[in-house]
Amino acid sequence: MRINARLDDSYERKFQLVQQRERKNRSDILKEALDSYFAIKLRQDEDEALAKNQKLLQMLGGIMSAPADSSVNYKKYVKGYLDEKFGHR
């Protein structure tokens, strides 16, 4: 991809300074700058998604409460629930 951008004098001085210090061309400097920018933006997006997921999990966490052994003794608990709801048959 080819990019054509108009930048003011302060950016030109910064480019020249980095070029001299690191002995890199403008394309390489711009690529590194874009890589840094994209990394920050993508990390922010991931952090926002994680925060939304954590908030959702916190909201859902209080919806259901069950004994700690529910995954093992679920049949006993379902039977008890049905007995309460429909009476013992």
C-alpha positions as CSV (number, residue, x, y, z in Angstrom):
1,M,0.0,0.0,0.0
2,R,1.2,3.4,-0.8
3,I,0.4,6.3,1.6
4,N,0.7,10.0,0.8
5,A,0.3,12.2,3.9
6,R,0.8,15.9,4.6
7,L,2.6,16.5,7.9
8,D,3.6,19.8,9.5
9,D,7.2,20.8,10.1
10,S,7.4,19.4,13.6
11,Y,6.7,15.9,12.3
12,E,9.4,16.4,9.6
13,R,11.9,17.3,12.3
14,K,10.9,14.3,14.4
15,F,11.2,12.0,11.3
16,Q,14.7,13.4,10.6
17,L,15.8,13.0,14.2
18,V,14.7,9.4,14.4
19,Q,16.2,8.7,10.9
20,Q,19.6,10.0,12.1
21,R,19.5,8.2,15.4
22,E,18.3,4.9,14.3
23,R,19.5,5.0,10.6
24,K,16.1,4.0,9.3
25,N,14.1,5.3,6.4
26,R,10.7,7.0,6.7
27,S,8.8,3.9,5.6
28,D,10.3,1.8,8.4
29,I,9.7,4.5,11.0
30,L,6.1,4.9,9.9
31,K,5.6,1.1,9.9
32,E,6.9,0.9,13.5
33,A,4.7,3.8,14.5
34,L,1.6,2.2,13.0
35,D,2.5,-1.2,14.6
36,S,2.6,0.5,18.0
37,Y,-0.6,2.4,17.4
38,F,-2.4,-0.7,16.3
39,A,-1.1,-2.8,19.2
40,I,-2.4,-0.1,21.6
41,K,-5.8,0.1,19.9
42,L,-6.3,-3.7,19.7
43,R,-5.3,-4.1,23.4
44,Q,-7.9,-1.4,24.3
45,D,-10.6,-3.3,22.3
46,E,-9.6,-6.6,24.0
47,D,-9.7,-4.9,27.5
48,E,-13.1,-3.4,26.8
49,A,-14.5,-6.8,25.6
50,L,-13.0,-8.4,28.7
51,A,-14.6,-5.8,31.0
52,K,-18.0,-6.3,29.3
53,N,-17.7,-10.1,29.7
54,Q,-16.7,-9.8,33.4
55,K,-19.7,-7.4,34.0
56,L,-22.0,-9.9,32.4
57,L,-20.6,-12.8,34.4
58,Q,-21.1,-10.8,37.6
59,M,-24.7,-10.1,36.7
60,L,-25.4,-13.7,35.8
61,G,-23.5,-15.0,38.9
62,G,-26.3,-14.2,41.3
63,I,-29.1,-15.6,39.2
64,M,-28.8,-19.2,40.3
65,S,-27.5,-20.7,43.5
66,A,-27.2,-24.4,44.0
67,P,-25.3,-26.8,46.3
68,A,-21.7,-27.4,45.6
69,D,-22.3,-31.0,44.7
70,S,-25.0,-30.3,42.2
71,S,-23.1,-31.6,39.2
72,V,-22.7,-35.0,41.0
73,N,-26.1,-35.3,42.7
74,Y,-28.3,-33.5,40.2
75,K,-30.8,-36.4,40.0
76,K,-31.4,-36.3,43.7
77,Y,-32.0,-32.5,43.5
78,V,-34.3,-32.7,40.5
79,K,-36.3,-35.5,42.1
80,G,-36.7,-33.4,45.3
81,Y,-37.8,-30.4,43.2
82,L,-40.4,-32.5,41.3
83,D,-41.7,-34.1,44.5
84,E,-42.2,-30.6,46.0
85,K,-43.8,-29.3,42.9
86,F,-46.1,-32.2,42.0
87,G,-46.3,-34.1,45.3
88,H,-45.0,-37.6,45.9
89,R,-46.7,-40.0,43.5
